[in-house]
Amino acid sequence: MTAQLNTNRRGAGMFRFQDVTLPTGVRLRYAAQGDPAGPGIILLHGFTDSWFSWSEVLPRLSPSLNVFALDQRGHGDSDRPDTGYALDDFAGDVLAFMDAVGLGSATVVGHSMGSFVAQRAASIAPQRIERLVLIGSSATYNTAIEELNAAVQDLTDPVPVTFMREFQESTIHRPLAEAFFAGVMAECLKLPARVIRAGAAGLCAEKRWARQERLGMPALLLWGDRDAYFLREDQEALLATLPDASLIVYPETGHALHWEQPQRFVRDLEDFLLNARSTPATRRQPA
């Protein structure tokens, strides 16, 4: 990591969309921005989301970072295979994507489902994941995941708009701009019912997201104290699996904290990128 990030200019409107076909058998769409020679950052969205989940984050990130926001398999404008929605499949895509774009290693930032994928990728190839940033995450699935899986198994096409709206609204506490939430809805309604069912079932097939009891790379946990899916005790359990981790709590904020507070999220992310290697991790909970 370089000694400092160039934060004088921001990348508004500078990201570009590209496609890559991976050896895992899927074509992924992704948004890329920043300096190709800069530190690699991979952004992984949550369940039913897409690159658009990061659309308020990307313009605020330093242009000195080499950033990739993926549409994971089945999501956004990537391929939707008939099968292959286990956690290993998603994690395999991330590692294959890194090969395809020439990233020997990278920081992986994941929200919710994306954070589970990040943990699995880090346990498969720990030497390639420099740092983890886990938003609204946990170490294991819980009753909220089980309830979500049960709720989606009867879905058929067309997926009801009201169902998806209620799901997306359950991930936030603070109100969002109407245009942004409309974009979120447009992206999640791209998913056919079979992908939603398979993705949820794939999560419930796993007791733990990581294969190892502990992951040694520097990690940052970000959690909103109004998260309807994961509790503070889930964060404590996750900290126990990450010996070099810190936790930042966002007061009065929901599960999708990077939607509700993108400016603060970028500040915390870039602070972590600067300090993760040199400063011992401590738990902190700013007011």
C-alpha positions as CSV (number, residue, x, y, z in Angstrom):
1,M,0.0,0.0,0.0
2,T,1.3,3.4,-0.8
3,A,2.0,5.9,2.0
4,Q,-1.0,8.0,1.1
5,L,-4.1,8.0,-1.0
6,N,-4.7,10.8,-3.5
7,T,-8.0,12.2,-2.3
8,N,-7.8,15.6,-4.0
9,R,-9.7,14.3,-7.0
10,R,-12.6,12.0,-7.1
11,G,-13.7,9.6,-9.7
12,A,-17.3,10.9,-10.4
13,G,-18.5,9.5,-13.8
14,M,-15.1,7.8,-14.4
15,F,-16.1,4.2,-14.0
16,R,-16.4,2.0,-17.1
17,F,-18.4,-1.2,-17.7
18,Q,-16.7,-4.3,-19.0
19,D,-17.3,-8.0,-19.4
20,V,-15.1,-11.0,-18.7
21,T,-15.7,-14.7,-19.3
22,L,-14.1,-16.7,-16.5
23,P,-12.8,-20.3,-16.5
24,T,-15.5,-21.0,-14.0
25,G,-17.9,-20.9,-16.9
26,V,-19.7,-17.5,-16.3
27,R,-19.4,-14.1,-17.9
28,L,-19.3,-11.3,-15.3
29,R,-20.2,-7.7,-15.9
30,Y,-18.3,-5.2,-13.8
31,A,-17.6,-1.6,-13.3
32,A,-14.0,-0.5,-13.0
33,Q,-12.4,2.8,-12.2
34,G,-9.1,4.3,-10.9
35,D,-5.4,3.8,-11.5
36,P,-4.6,0.4,-13.0
37,A,-1.3,0.5,-11.1
38,G,-3.0,1.3,-7.8
39,P,-4.0,-1.0,-5.0
40,G,-6.6,-3.5,-6.1
41,I,-10.0,-3.2,-4.5
42,I,-12.9,-5.6,-5.2
43,L,-16.4,-4.7,-4.2
44,L,-19.0,-7.5,-3.7
45,H,-22.6,-6.6,-3.4
46,G,-25.3,-8.3,-1.3
47,F,-28.1,-10.7,-2.2
48,T,-30.1,-9.7,-5.3
49,D,-28.0,-6.5,-5.7
50,S,-25.4,-5.6,-8.3
51,W,-22.6,-3.1,-9.0
52,F,-25.2,-0.4,-8.4
53,S,-25.0,-1.1,-4.7
54,W,-21.7,0.8,-4.9
55,S,-22.9,3.7,-7.2
56,E,-22.9,6.2,-4.3
57,V,-19.5,4.9,-3.2
58,L,-17.5,4.9,-6.5
59,P,-17.6,8.6,-7.1
60,R,-16.2,9.3,-3.6
61,L,-13.3,6.9,-3.8
62,S,-9.7,8.0,-4.4
63,P,-8.7,7.8,-8.1
64,S,-5.4,6.3,-7.0
65,L,-7.3,3.0,-6.2
66,N,-7.8,0.3,-8.8
67,V,-11.5,-0.5,-8.1
68,F,-13.7,-3.3,-9.5
69,A,-17.4,-3.5,-8.6
70,L,-18.7,-6.9,-9.7
71,D,-22.1,-8.1,-10.8
72,Q,-21.8,-11.6,-9.1
73,R,-23.1,-14.6,-11.0
74,G,-26.9,-14.6,-11.4
75,H,-27.0,-10.9,-10.5
76,G,-27.1,-7.6,-12.4
77,D,-26.1,-8.1,-16.1
78,S,-23.8,-11.2,-15.5
79,D,-24.7,-14.7,-16.6
80,R,-27.4,-16.6,-14.8
81,P,-26.4,-20.3,-15.0
82,D,-28.9,-23.0,-14.2
83,T,-26.8,-24.2,-11.3
84,G,-23.7,-23.1,-9.4
85,Y,-25.0,-20.9,-6.6
86,A,-23.0,-22.4,-3.7
87,L,-20.6,-20.2,-1.7
88,D,-17.7,-21.9,-3.3
89,D,-19.0,-21.0,-6.8
90,F,-19.2,-17.3,-5.9
91,A,-15.8,-17.3,-4.2
92,G,-14.3,-19.2,-7.2
93,D,-15.5,-16.5,-9.5
94,V,-13.8,-13.8,-7.4
95,L,-10.4,-15.6,-7.5
96,A,-10.8,-16.3,-11.2
97,F,-11.7,-12.7,-11.8
98,M,-8.5,-11.6,-10.1
99,D,-6.6,-13.8,-12.5
100,A,-8.4,-12.4,-15.5
101,V,-7.7,-8.8,-14.6
102,G,-4.2,-9.4,-13.4
103,L,-4.6,-8.9,-9.7
104,G,-2.2,-11.0,-7.8
105,S,-3.8,-9.8,-4.5
106,A,-6.4,-7.4,-3.5
107,T,-8.5,-6.0,-0.7
108,V,-12.0,-7.5,-0.9
109,V,-15.0,-5.4,0.4
110,G,-18.2,-7.3,0.8
111,H,-21.7,-6.4,1.9
112,S,-23.9,-9.1,3.5
113,M,-23.9,-12.0,1.0
114,G,-20.8,-10.4,-0.6
115,S,-19.1,-10.4,2.8
116,F,-19.7,-14.2,3.1
117,V,-18.2,-14.7,-0.4
118,A,-15.2,-12.6,0.7
119,Q,-14.7,-14.7,3.8
120,R,-14.8,-17.9,1.7
121,A,-12.4,-16.5,-0.9
122,A,-10.0,-15.5,1.9
123,S,-10.1,-19.0,3.4
124,I,-9.5,-20.6,0.0
125,A,-6.6,-18.3,-1.0
126,P,-5.5,-16.3,2.0
127,Q,-2.3,-15.3,0.3
128,R,-4.3,-13.4,-2.3
129,I,-6.6,-11.4,0.0
130,E,-4.6,-8.6,1.5
131,R,-7.4,-7.2,3.6
132,L,-11.1,-7.9,4.3
133,V,-13.8,-5.2,4.8
134,L,-17.1,-6.9,5.9
135,I,-20.3,-4.8,6.0
136,G,-23.4,-6.1,7.8
137,S,-21.7,-9.5,8.2
138,S,-21.4,-12.6,10.5
139,A,-19.3,-15.7,10.8
140,T,-22.3,-18.1,10.4
141,Y,-25.8,-18.1,9.1
142,N,-28.6,-17.4,11.6
143,T,-32.4,-17.5,11.8
144,A,-32.7,-14.4,9.6
145,I,-31.0,-16.2,6.8
146,E,-33.1,-19.3,7.3
147,E,-36.3,-17.1,7.3
148,L,-35.2,-15.4,4.1
149,N,-34.6,-18.7,2.4
150,A,-38.0,-20.0,3.5
151,A,-39.7,-16.8,2.2
152,V,-38.2,-17.1,-1.3
153,Q,-38.6,-20.8,-2.0
154,D,-42.2,-20.3,-3.2
155,L,-41.3,-17.4,-5.5
156,T,-42.3,-17.7,-9.2
157,D,-41.8,-15.4,-12.2
158,P,-42.5,-12.6,-12.4
159,V,-41.1,-12.0,-9.0
160,P,-43.6,-9.7,-7.2
161,V,-42.4,-6.1,-7.0
162,T,-44.0,-5.8,-3.5
163,F,-41.9,-8.7,-2.2
164,M,-38.7,-7.3,-3.5
165,R,-39.5,-3.8,-2.2
166,E,-40.2,-5.1,1.3
167,F,-37.0,-7.0,1.2
168,Q,-34.9,-4.1,0.2
169,E,-36.6,-1.8,2.6
170,S,-35.8,-4.2,5.4
171,T,-32.1,-3.6,4.8
172,I,-32.2,0.2,5.6
173,H,-33.1,2.4,8.6
174,R,-32.5,5.9,7.3
175,P,-34.4,7.1,4.2
176,L,-32.7,6.9,0.9
177,A,-33.0,9.2,-2.1
178,E,-35.9,8.1,-4.3
179,A,-33.7,7.9,-7.4
180,F,-31.2,5.7,-5.7
181,F,-33.8,3.3,-4.3
182,A,-35.5,3.1,-7.7
183,G,-32.1,2.0,-9.1
184,V,-31.8,-0.7,-6.4
185,M,-35.3,-2.0,-7.3
186,A,-34.5,-2.0,-11.0
187,E,-31.4,-4.1,-10.4
188,C,-33.0,-6.7,-8.0
189,L,-36.0,-7.2,-10.4
190,K,-33.6,-8.4,-13.1
191,L,-33.2,-11.7,-11.1
192,P,-35.5,-14.5,-12.1
193,A,-37.1,-16.5,-9.2
194,R,-34.9,-19.5,-9.8
195,V,-31.7,-17.5,-9.1
196,I,-33.2,-16.0,-6.0
197,R,-34.2,-19.4,-4.7
198,A,-30.9,-21.0,-5.5
199,G,-28.8,-18.2,-4.0
200,A,-30.7,-18.3,-0.7
201,A,-30.6,-22.1,-0.6
202,G,-26.8,-21.9,-1.3
203,L,-26.3,-19.7,1.8
204,C,-28.4,-22.0,4.0
205,A,-26.3,-25.0,2.9
206,E,-23.3,-23.5,4.7
207,K,-22.9,-23.4,8.5
208,R,-19.8,-21.2,8.4
209,W,-18.8,-18.8,5.7
210,A,-15.0,-19.3,6.2
211,R,-13.4,-22.7,6.1
212,Q,-10.8,-22.0,8.7
213,E,-11.5,-21.1,12.3
214,R,-9.4,-18.0,12.0
215,L,-8.3,-15.7,9.1
216,G,-5.1,-13.8,9.7
217,M,-5.3,-10.8,7.3
218,P,-6.2,-7.3,8.5
219,A,-10.0,-6.9,8.6
220,L,-12.5,-4.1,9.2
221,L,-16.0,-4.9,10.3
222,L,-18.7,-2.2,9.7
223,W,-22.1,-2.6,11.3
224,G,-25.2,-0.5,11.7
225,D,-26.8,-0.8,15.1
226,R,-30.3,-0.9,13.5
227,D,-29.3,-3.9,11.3
228,A,-32.3,-6.2,11.0
229,Y,-30.3,-9.2,9.9
230,F,-27.2,-9.4,12.2
231,L,-26.8,-8.4,15.8
232,R,-23.9,-7.0,17.8
233,E,-23.3,-10.5,19.1
234,D,-22.8,-11.6,15.5
235,Q,-20.0,-9.0,15.2
236,E,-18.4,-10.2,18.4
237,A,-18.4,-13.8,17.1
238,L,-16.9,-12.6,13.8
239,L,-14.2,-10.7,15.6
240,A,-13.2,-13.9,17.3
241,T,-12.5,-15.5,13.9
242,L,-10.4,-12.4,12.8
243,P,-7.5,-11.8,15.2
244,D,-6.4,-8.7,13.3
245,A,-9.8,-7.0,13.0
246,S,-11.5,-3.9,14.2
247,L,-15.2,-3.0,14.5
248,I,-16.8,0.3,13.7
249,V,-20.5,0.7,14.7
250,Y,-22.7,3.1,12.8
251,P,-25.4,4.5,15.1
252,E,-29.0,4.7,13.9
253,T,-28.1,2.9,10.7
254,G,-29.3,-0.3,9.0
255,H,-27.9,-3.3,7.3
256,A,-26.9,-1.5,4.1
257,L,-24.9,1.2,5.8
258,H,-22.9,2.1,2.7
259,W,-26.3,3.2,1.1
260,E,-27.3,5.3,4.1
261,Q,-23.9,6.8,4.8
262,P,-21.7,6.5,1.7
263,Q,-19.4,9.5,2.6
264,R,-18.6,8.1,6.1
265,F,-18.2,4.6,4.7
266,V,-15.6,5.8,2.1
267,R,-13.7,7.7,4.9
268,D,-13.6,4.6,7.1
269,L,-12.6,2.4,4.2
270,E,-9.8,4.7,3.1
271,D,-8.5,5.2,6.6
272,F,-8.4,1.4,6.9
273,L,-6.5,1.0,3.7
274,L,-3.9,3.5,4.9
275,N,-3.5,2.1,8.4
276,A,-4.2,-1.6,8.2
277,R,-0.5,-2.7,7.7
278,S,1.1,-0.3,10.2
279,T,-1.3,0.1,13.0
280,P,-2.3,-2.7,15.4
281,A,-6.0,-3.3,15.1
282,T,-8.2,-2.1,18.0
283,R,-11.9,-2.3,18.5
284,R,-13.4,1.2,18.3
285,Q,-16.9,2.4,18.5
286,P,-17.2,6.1,17.6
287,A,-20.3,7.9,18.8
